[in-house]
Amino acid sequence: MAEAPGLGILLFQGGYESAHAAFLLAVGAAALGRTVTLFATGAGVLALARDWSCLADADRDAPRRLRGAPGLDELREAAVALGIPLSACPSGLLATALTEPDLMTGAEEGSLPSFLEATRSAQLISF
């Protein structure tokens, strides 16, 4: 059986649903043994902030958790535990007035060329 290709996730939207979907996909693919890289740019970097409550519709997290689904905190923690590289674009940090110390544990500033190199032969998905 052929090895599954890697997965590159580009997160550029600043909404809760996009962030949740991106992390859900990242964690699911990594749990199945795929190499995953997540790169956030523009408003998408808000999903990598220590305090992600500024995401649009962030209030959708609590009802989801009450129904037994994983919330964004659980997915972010799982992504770090699975060793998924989480990178924030410098221009996205500037656009959102965040700095690298504002990022969650496990996330760091990274460049688009580095993301593209890491995902050269990977499947790419954007949110």
C-alpha positions in Angstrom: 0.0 0.0 0.0 1.3 3.4 -0.9 2.1 5.9 1.8 -0.5 8.7 2.2 0.8 12.1 1.1 1.5 14.7 3.6 -1.2 17.4 4.3 -0.6 21.1 4.3 -3.3 23.3 5.8 -3.5 27.0 5.0 -5.7 28.9 7.4 -6.4 32.4 6.3 -9.9 33.1 7.7 -10.4 34.5 11.1 -13.6 32.6 12.1 -14.1 30.0 14.7 -15.6 27.4 12.3 -12.7 27.6 9.9 -10.2 27.3 12.8 -12.1 24.4 14.3 -12.3 22.6 10.9 -8.6 23.2 10.2 -7.5 21.8 13.6 -10.0 18.9 13.4 -8.6 17.9 10.0 -5.0 18.4 11.1 -5.4 16.2 14.2 -7.4 13.5 12.4 -4.8 13.2 9.6 -1.9 13.2 12.1 -3.6 10.5 14.1 -3.8 8.4 11.0 -0.1 8.8 10.5 0.0 11.5 7.9 2.6 14.3 8.1 0.7 17.5 8.7 1.8 21.1 8.6 -0.5 24.0 9.5 0.3 27.6 8.3 -1.9 30.5 9.3 -1.9 33.9 7.6 -4.1 37.0 7.6 -6.8 36.8 10.2 -6.2 33.0 10.4 -3.3 33.7 12.8 -5.9 34.5 15.4 -6.5 30.7 15.7 -2.9 30.4 16.9 -3.1 33.1 19.6 -3.0 32.1 23.2 -6.4 33.8 23.6 -8.4 32.9 20.5 -11.6 34.4 21.8 -11.2 37.2 19.2 -12.1 34.7 16.4 -15.4 35.5 14.8 -18.2 33.4 16.4 -15.8 32.1 19.1 -19.0 31.7 21.3 -19.8 28.6 19.2 -17.2 26.6 21.1 -19.1 26.2 24.4 -22.3 24.6 22.9 -20.1 22.3 20.8 -18.3 21.1 23.9 -21.6 20.7 25.9 -22.8 18.3 23.2 -19.7 16.2 23.6 -17.6 17.4 20.6 -14.0 18.5 21.1 -13.6 22.2 21.5 -10.8 24.3 19.9 -8.7 24.1 23.1 -8.7 20.3 22.9 -7.9 20.2 19.2 -5.0 22.7 19.7 -3.6 20.7 22.5 -3.9 17.5 20.5 -2.1 19.2 17.5 0.8 20.1 19.8 0.9 16.6 21.4 1.0 15.0 17.9 3.9 17.3 16.9 2.1 19.1 14.1 4.1 22.2 13.1 2.0 25.3 13.6 3.3 28.4 11.9 2.1 32.0 11.8 2.9 34.2 8.8 4.8 37.4 9.7 2.4 39.5 7.6 -0.6 37.9 9.4 1.0 38.8 12.7 1.4 42.4 11.6 -2.2 42.5 10.3 -3.7 41.3 13.6 -1.3 43.2 15.8 0.0 40.0 17.4 3.6 39.1 18.1 5.3 35.8 18.5 5.0 35.8 22.3 1.2 36.1 21.8 1.1 32.8 20.1 0.0 29.5 21.8 2.6 27.1 23.1 3.8 25.1 20.1 3.2 27.8 17.5 5.9 30.0 16.0 6.5 32.6 13.4 7.2 30.9 10.0 7.5 32.0 6.4 5.3 31.1 3.4 8.4 29.8 1.5 9.1 27.4 4.4 5.5 26.2 4.4 5.6 25.6 0.6 8.9 23.8 0.8 7.6 21.5 3.7 4.4 20.7 1.7 6.0 20.5 -1.7 4.5 17.0 -2.4 1.6 17.2 0.0 -2.1 17.7 -0.5 -3.0 21.3 0.3 -6.3 22.4 1.8 -7.3 26.0 2.7 -9.7 27.4 5.2 
